Structures are given as C-alpha cells and as structure tokens.
C-alpha cells in the first residue's frame, strides 16, 4: 500500500461523501479508492468509514484520523511549495486574508491579473473583518486597513492609503438639521462600525487642530456594506472608506460632508498594509501578491 495515496483517498472520500465522487475528484477508478481505504483500515486495525448502500459516513475514529491526515497532507504540500518558493516563479498555495468588502470590491474583480501572471500559483482568498491569527489560522498574508502593526513577530508593509468620508443620503439631509461642523453630528443618527468592546470616537483634524466626538446612533455593524446600505436608505450619517462610497457620491446617491476635515475612528490611520510572518521573507508567492496589490492600489 502506498500510504500517501491511501491518505489522499481516505481524505477525499470523507470530503466527497463517497468512493465514486472521491474517485472522480482524484481521477482514478472507484475500485482503487475503495481498495486503498480498505488497506488503510486493515493496517490500522480500525474502521474509519461506515458504508451503506446510499452513503459513506465517517466513524469517530475516522474523524480523528481525518483531521490529522488533512494536516499531514497540507504540511506536505506546504513543504513542497517552500522548496520552490524562492525561485523566479510564484508556485504553490498562497492563503490571503482580507476585509470582506475590500476583498469583494477591490481585490476580487482584479484577481485575473494575478492568476494570469502566475499560472502556477494557487490562491485561497479568505474574507473576514476579524483580525486573523496568521500562525494559528495558517494565513500567509493578511491585508489590514487603517492600522500599522509594529512587532518583531510580524512583518508589516505599507502598500497604499485610503480616506474615510463622512456621508449621508440627500433624503436624510433634507429632513435633518444641517451639519456645518463636527459638533452638529451630536444630534444626528451616526451609523458606526462595531469594533467589539472598544468604542471609537470620531476624530476630526483640520488646520492643525484635533477634535474628538463620542457620536451616537442606533445602528452598529461589523460589516461596512451594511452601514453603506443603511446610509443609502436614509437611516443616518456614516464614516466609510472612499473606495466603498466613491461611486455613490459621484452618482448623487450619497453626499459627502465636512470634507475639509480628515476624519477617522479614533487615531486609526488611512494605511493599507500587508502582514506576514518573518519566515515568509523571501517568499516568491508573498512577493507576487504584494506586487499585485501595490499595482492595483496605485492604479
């Protein structure tokens, strides 16, 4: 028995829910998959899969073995990629984490450029507004907006910048008090991003002066597009990234307010950064993505 092939056959059978589907996925005969899994069970002297006429289910022992087998196969794939990762071509799997709307609106529509330029690169783009653990979640590169991390444990590179715009819909402004100065927001519904347990006042900078306001409102969300949609629906005033609302402002669906100020939640910057672990220095895969993102943002 080829142990590596047997592990691949077992893992794919669990993922696909059957021997036939696993065979199609691996490009081998169903009988070969069945034989490999049976040989693996015989060697382990343990039943990994429950067979029935309709489906294949994993046993308790099989589930534990599956999780370890997946880790082994992923580690092997990573080892193979690491050997080639310092070469001229970007090769192998690259796991990238990015904020949800930034990933959907900025990165995803242009991914063809990256994949066409590097035909041997396999990309896993994971979208989340939560701060990811690069090591624990096995992420190669994380895109961060509005903060620059300085740490010996993580490499941080600036790749671009953005602004935050204070916006509201014409309908909301028509029925509300005018907003001519930051203090005017204290009587308005302010739609705010949910940063968890930390409350972020809005900070206004102009002519060397800084003001901070503890604005209030009934809607919080950890997704920027939820706030955008609520703003379009006339529910209040929101502080949103320029790349998210630029088209809405240009088309008149939203109006930009207090544009003489630089506005941010707390002391957050407008930096767009990529983070990766120190052991990824010299990685051609990471360098390929950083180069792609810099070109994208410069354009």
Beta strands, then each sheet from edge to edge (+ up, - down):
strand 1: 49-51
strand 2: 56-58
strand 3: 92-98
strand 4: 121-127
strand 5: 141-145
strand 6: 154-161
strand 7: 164-168
strand 8: 190-193
strand 9: 202-206
strand 10: 209-213
strand 11: 220-221
strand 12: 237-241
strand 13: 255-257
strand 14: 262-265
strand 15: 271-277
sheet 1: 1+ 2-
sheet 2: 4+ 3+ 5+ 15- 6+
sheet 3: 11+ 8+ 12+ 7- 13+
sheet 4: 10+ 9- 14+
end
